[in-house]
Amino acid sequence: MTPRPGIEPAPLPSVVVLISGRGSNLRAIVESTPPCRIAAVISNRPDAGGLAFAHANGIATEVVDHTAYADAADPRGAFDAALMQAIDRHQPQLVVLAGFMRILTAGFVDHYTGRMINIHPSLLPAYPGLHTHRRALEDGVRLHGCTVHFVTSTLDNGPIVVQAAVAVDADDSEDTLSARVLEQEHRLYPQAVRWFAEGRLRIDGARVRVLPPPDADTVAAANDRALVAPALDR
Ligand code: GRF
């Protein structure tokens, strides 16, 4: 049968995920089956636990070891250049930093403006940097949480896509608080990747607008025309 023109499905947007460690956010994203193709998982550490998960799930993995560039004239620049090459071989629409523990050069960040996101374990702009849970406990804050944001050249800064806040309990330890925040990270990051893949994020200065799904009106109108129990999602 001659294939009919015009019915090829659009290719899924491609995503590269950068990790340094256990990769629980990577796992949450993969298991959410987002409408994108995870083209590769790249780690700066050969022993990152998330690499085994990616490999077991048939995702290409690569290591760009930052220690290999320690003797370069500009170690940070040389590492970022190698990382950029490794990423760009996959021509991703989106770069996802999922526990990627490296400070990136401005040139690297600029190259991915509007198409690189990060998850940070605090309610930004509070507590950029490391040890966020410990610092929140030391300050006695009652609300703590996590943030998904577009990456800019200022550390843990950039237009915020989504945040979740959790209450801090009087007897919380760093471990109990980080576990509750991580649970929220695993809800937020897959959703943010899905929004991006669906083309629903618009950066407007410091703010991000999340556009409604294209069929939102149709679903609402269909719901108005009938009583359906239990309610349909779409
Ligand atoms: C997460 O808490 C993330 O917010 C932070 O690093 C941690 C990474 O955890 N940037 P995992 O590797 O995704 O399990």
Boltz pocket constraint, residues with backbone or C-beta under 6 A from the ligand:
constraints:
  - pocket:
      binder: B
      contacts: [[A, 19], [A, 20], [A, 21], [A, 22], [A, 23], [A, 24], [A, 25], [A, 26], [A, 98], [A, 99], [A, 100], [A, 119], [A, 120], [A, 121], [A, 146], [A, 182], [A, 185]]
      max_distance: 6.0
